Amino acid sequence: MAAAFKPHTPVGRWTALLGGLLLIEMLVALAVAGATAPTQSPVFFLLSQSRAWAMSAAFALILGVIGLLHYSERSVSNWIVTVLGLLITVAAFVPPAWYW
């Protein structure tokens, strides 16, 4: 299957939907971080709030890997969402003592 931007399989569409949800959650979190603590780093707020959306990130990661390996989904959006899901899932397990 040739590379495309939009996913072609149902698993890829679900992955893209969860990725859109993750992007909306991150934008809302950045807006809340800017409104509540403008002097603090937004990275600190994103890391501390990553557990709130870790479940949707884990599902996006799992569906993205299944789409890539089993269904040969080669869309750019699937790759982006899979990497984003991996980063947010890993950030959910970072202990708060490691935040800067």
C-alpha positions in Angstrom: 0.0 0.0 0.0 1.4 3.4 -1.0 1.9 6.1 1.6 -0.9 8.6 1.9 -2.0 11.2 4.5 -5.4 9.8 5.3 -5.8 6.3 6.6 -7.4 3.6 4.4 -8.3 1.0 7.0 -10.9 1.1 9.8 -8.2 0.7 12.4 -6.3 3.6 10.9 -9.4 5.7 11.0 -9.9 4.9 14.7 -6.2 5.7 15.3 -6.7 9.1 13.6 -9.8 9.8 15.6 -7.9 9.1 18.9 -5.0 11.2 17.6 -7.4 14.1 17.0 -8.7 13.7 20.5 -5.2 13.7 21.9 -4.3 16.9 20.0 -7.5 18.6 21.3 -6.6 17.5 24.8 -3.1 18.8 24.5 -4.2 22.2 23.1 -6.8 22.5 26.0 -4.1 21.6 28.5 -1.7 24.2 27.1 -4.5 26.8 27.2 -5.2 26.0 30.8 -1.5 26.0 31.7 -1.1 29.4 30.1 -4.2 30.8 32.0 -3.4 29.3 35.4 0.4 29.5 35.6 1.8 31.8 33.0 5.3 31.8 34.5 5.6 28.0 34.7 6.8 25.9 31.8 4.0 24.4 29.7 6.1 21.2 29.6 5.7 20.8 33.3 1.9 21.1 33.0 1.8 18.7 30.1 3.8 16.1 31.9 1.8 16.5 35.1 -1.5 16.2 33.3 -0.4 13.4 30.9 -2.1 10.8 33.2 -5.4 12.3 32.4 -5.3 11.3 28.8 -2.9 8.3 29.1 -5.7 5.8 28.3 -6.6 7.4 24.9 -2.9 7.7 24.2 -2.4 4.0 25.0 -5.3 3.0 22.7 -3.9 5.2 19.9 -0.5 3.6 20.4 -2.0 0.0 20.3 -4.3 0.7 17.4 -1.5 2.4 15.5 0.9 -0.5 16.0 -1.8 -3.0 15.0 -2.6 -0.9 11.9 1.1 -0.7 11.0 2.0 -4.3 11.5 -1.2 -6.3 10.7 -3.1 -4.1 8.2 0.0 -2.5 6.6 -1.5 1.0 7.1 1.1 3.4 5.7 -0.6 6.7 6.2 1.4 9.6 7.5 -1.4 10.4 10.1 -1.1 6.9 11.5 2.6 7.2 12.0 2.2 10.6 13.7 -0.5 9.4 16.0 1.4 6.3 16.9 4.5 8.3 17.9 2.3 10.8 19.8 0.6 8.0 21.6 3.9 6.5 22.5 5.3 9.8 23.8 2.2 10.5 25.9 2.0 7.0 27.3 5.7 7.1 28.3 5.2 10.6 29.8 2.4 9.2 32.0 4.9 6.9 33.7 7.5 9.7 34.4 7.7 10.3 38.1 6.9 13.8 39.2 10.4 14.2 40.7 11.8 14.1 37.2 9.9 17.2 36.0 12.0 20.3 35.6 
